[in-house]
Amino acid sequence: MGLSLQKGQSLSLTKKDGGALSKTRLGLGWDSAAPVKRGLFGGKKAAEVDLDASAIFFDANGNAVDQVWYGQLASKDGSAKHTGDNLTGAGEGDDEVILVDLSAVSPAVQNIVFVISSYSRQTFDQVQNAFCRLVDDSTPGSPEIARYQLTDAGTHTAMVMAKVGREGSGWSFKALGERAQGRTVMDLIPTAARSL
């Protein structure tokens, strides 16, 4: 289990041995807060909540220069890959994953902001157990470095979850937890830019 972060807290991504973290995995997960529905033949079936995880790449001037989301599964510089869309949030663990090789991120990129949004406009009143976690895939066993558990329910349809930004010669991770409105990553660029 990685370090549990609260909203606004940040963490340097320099390893204990002084090396730089390179291959990372940002996992986002959520569950439905809605009551369990009765399925066919009276069986229980959890209500489905379709959230989308995305990453927005910003340059030093705060301009969005690239995005990774279910409609664009890889960044232009090849450093980040989205592993695919999850339409229900069902199951344990990460529901959507974005892989980022920090050593391959374009030098023009200063910050990567991770957001989740509801394309079907379901609100966060219908969501519980939302989290994002950062995993070190460059270390054997892929240890979890940090986790941010979201406890903020409300009528918003999106959330600016976390930011990975350049810090000296390395990177840092910051838990943001900012409410937003939007269906797609494009809707969230202005809100994400304010978090830089």
C-alpha positions as CSV (number, residue, x, y, z in Angstrom):
1,M,0.0,0.0,0.0
2,G,1.4,3.4,-1.0
3,L,1.3,6.6,0.8
4,S,-2.3,7.8,1.4
5,L,-2.6,11.4,0.2
6,Q,-5.2,14.0,1.2
7,K,-6.5,16.7,-1.1
8,G,-3.7,19.2,-1.9
9,Q,-0.8,17.0,-0.7
10,S,2.1,16.2,-3.0
11,L,4.8,13.6,-3.2
12,S,8.2,13.7,-4.9
13,L,8.6,10.8,-7.3
14,T,12.3,10.4,-6.7
15,K,13.2,6.9,-5.6
16,K,14.8,6.2,-2.2
17,D,18.0,5.4,-4.0
18,G,18.0,8.8,-5.6
19,G,17.0,7.4,-9.0
20,A,14.2,8.9,-11.1
21,L,10.9,7.1,-11.4
22,S,10.3,6.2,-15.0
23,K,7.5,3.7,-15.9
24,T,4.4,4.6,-13.9
25,R,0.8,3.5,-14.0
26,L,-2.1,5.7,-12.9
27,G,-5.1,3.6,-12.0
28,L,-8.5,5.1,-11.4
29,G,-11.4,3.2,-9.9
30,W,-15.0,3.8,-8.7
31,D,-18.1,2.0,-7.6
32,S,-21.8,2.8,-7.9
33,A,-23.4,4.4,-4.9
34,A,-26.8,3.5,-6.2
35,P,-28.8,0.7,-4.6
36,V,-28.4,-2.7,-6.0
37,K,-30.9,-3.5,-8.7
38,R,-32.8,-6.7,-9.2
39,G,-31.6,-8.3,-12.3
40,L,-33.3,-10.9,-14.5
41,F,-34.9,-13.7,-12.4
42,G,-34.6,-11.7,-9.2
43,G,-30.8,-11.8,-9.0
44,K,-28.9,-8.8,-7.7
45,K,-27.2,-6.5,-10.2
46,A,-25.2,-3.4,-9.3
47,A,-26.1,-0.1,-11.0
48,E,-23.6,0.8,-13.6
49,V,-21.7,4.1,-13.6
50,D,-19.6,4.9,-16.7
51,L,-16.7,7.2,-15.9
52,D,-13.8,8.0,-18.2
53,A,-10.2,8.5,-17.2
54,S,-8.1,10.9,-19.2
55,A,-4.8,12.6,-19.1
56,I,-4.1,16.2,-20.3
57,F,-0.6,17.3,-21.1
58,F,0.3,21.0,-20.5
59,D,3.3,23.0,-21.5
60,A,5.1,25.5,-19.2
61,N,2.7,28.2,-20.3
62,G,-0.3,26.2,-19.3
63,N,-1.4,25.4,-22.8
64,A,-2.9,21.9,-23.4
65,V,-0.7,20.2,-26.0
66,D,-2.0,16.7,-25.9
67,Q,-4.6,14.4,-24.4
68,V,-4.9,10.6,-23.7
69,W,-8.4,9.2,-23.4
70,Y,-10.6,6.4,-24.7
71,G,-10.8,8.1,-28.1
72,Q,-7.0,8.7,-28.3
73,L,-5.3,5.8,-26.6
74,A,-1.7,7.1,-27.0
75,S,0.0,10.4,-26.6
76,K,1.7,12.0,-29.6
77,D,5.1,11.5,-28.0
78,G,4.4,7.9,-27.3
79,S,5.0,8.3,-23.6
80,A,1.5,7.5,-22.4
81,K,-1.1,4.8,-23.2
82,H,-4.7,4.4,-22.1
83,T,-5.5,0.7,-21.7
84,G,-9.2,1.1,-22.7
85,D,-12.6,2.1,-21.7
86,N,-14.5,0.6,-18.8
87,L,-18.3,1.3,-19.1
88,T,-19.5,0.1,-15.7
89,G,-16.9,0.5,-13.0
90,A,-17.7,-3.1,-12.0
91,G,-15.1,-5.2,-10.3
92,E,-12.3,-4.6,-7.8
93,G,-9.2,-2.5,-8.3
94,D,-8.5,-0.2,-11.2
95,D,-11.3,0.4,-13.6
96,E,-9.3,2.4,-16.1
97,V,-5.5,2.7,-16.4
98,I,-3.1,5.2,-18.0
99,L,0.5,4.1,-18.4
100,V,3.1,6.8,-18.5
101,D,6.8,6.5,-19.1
102,L,8.0,9.7,-17.5
103,S,11.4,9.4,-19.1
104,A,9.8,9.5,-22.6
105,V,7.5,12.5,-22.0
106,S,8.3,15.4,-24.4
107,P,10.5,18.1,-22.8
108,A,7.8,20.6,-23.8
109,V,5.4,19.0,-21.3
110,Q,5.5,20.5,-17.8
111,N,2.4,18.9,-16.2
112,I,0.1,15.9,-16.8
113,V,-3.3,16.3,-15.2
114,F,-5.5,13.3,-14.7
115,V,-9.3,13.7,-14.8
116,I,-12.4,11.6,-14.7
117,S,-15.7,12.5,-16.3
118,S,-19.1,11.1,-16.9
119,Y,-20.0,11.0,-20.6
120,S,-23.6,10.0,-19.7
121,R,-23.8,12.9,-17.2
122,Q,-24.1,10.7,-14.1
123,T,-23.2,12.8,-11.1
124,F,-20.8,12.0,-8.3
125,D,-23.9,11.6,-6.0
126,Q,-24.0,8.2,-7.8
127,V,-20.4,7.4,-7.3
128,Q,-18.5,6.0,-4.2
129,N,-15.1,4.7,-3.5
130,A,-13.5,6.8,-6.3
131,F,-9.7,6.8,-6.1
132,C,-6.6,7.2,-8.1
133,R,-3.3,5.5,-7.4
134,L,0.2,5.8,-8.7
135,V,2.1,2.6,-9.3
136,D,5.9,2.2,-10.0
137,D,6.2,-0.2,-12.9
138,S,9.9,0.3,-13.1
139,T,10.5,-1.6,-9.8
140,P,10.0,-5.4,-9.5
141,G,6.6,-6.1,-8.0
142,S,5.2,-2.8,-9.2
143,P,4.7,-1.2,-5.8
144,E,2.0,1.3,-5.2
145,I,3.6,4.7,-4.4
146,A,0.6,6.9,-3.6
147,R,-3.2,6.6,-3.4
148,Y,-5.8,9.4,-3.2
149,Q,-9.2,8.3,-2.0
150,L,-12.0,10.6,-3.1
151,T,-14.8,11.2,-0.5
152,D,-16.5,14.2,-2.2
153,A,-20.0,13.4,-3.4
154,G,-22.0,16.0,-5.3
155,T,-23.9,17.0,-8.4
156,H,-20.7,17.5,-10.4
157,T,-20.1,15.3,-13.4
158,A,-16.3,15.3,-13.5
159,M,-13.3,15.6,-11.2
160,V,-9.7,16.8,-11.6
161,M,-8.1,14.0,-9.7
162,A,-4.3,14.5,-9.7
163,K,-1.3,16.1,-11.3
164,V,2.2,14.8,-12.2
165,G,4.5,17.7,-12.7
166,R,8.2,18.3,-13.3
167,E,10.1,19.1,-10.1
168,G,13.8,19.9,-10.7
169,S,15.2,17.0,-12.7
170,G,12.4,14.7,-11.6
171,W,8.6,14.6,-11.1
172,S,6.1,15.1,-8.3
173,F,2.6,13.8,-7.8
174,K,-0.2,16.0,-6.3
175,A,-3.7,15.0,-5.2
176,L,-6.1,17.7,-6.5
177,G,-9.8,16.5,-6.0
178,E,-11.3,19.6,-7.8
179,R,-15.0,19.4,-8.8
180,A,-15.8,20.0,-12.4
181,Q,-18.5,19.7,-15.0
182,G,-18.0,17.9,-18.3
183,R,-18.6,14.9,-20.4
184,T,-15.3,14.6,-22.2
185,V,-11.6,15.5,-21.7
186,M,-12.1,18.5,-24.0
187,D,-14.7,19.9,-21.6
188,L,-12.2,19.7,-18.7
189,I,-9.2,21.4,-20.2
190,P,-10.0,24.9,-18.7
191,T,-10.7,23.5,-15.2
192,A,-7.5,21.3,-15.4
193,A,-5.5,24.3,-16.5
194,R,-6.6,26.2,-13.3
195,S,-5.0,23.5,-11.2
196,L,-1.5,24.0,-12.6
